[in-house]
Amino acid sequence: MKKVLLNHWSFMRIVRLLAGIAIIIQSVANKDTVFGIAGLLFTIMALFNTGCCGVNGCATPIQKTTKTTEEISYEEVVK
């Protein structure tokens, strides 16, 4: 758990954390609970380095192909 919180901080993770904190502060100032829940969501996503799909949940698997490419020959057409 400590490893997840302290390692691999990217630019977008910092942006999500700052956005979450700013949203929470704004929701407290406006006394808006729905906005506060959104701020908590952004903050939790940043702290645990997850997204809506989880860690690499939206990534597509890499397909390994053994298909070789064929050489294409071109003919020059002159008028």
Order of alpha helices (4+ residues) and beta strands (2+ residues): alpha-alpha-alpha
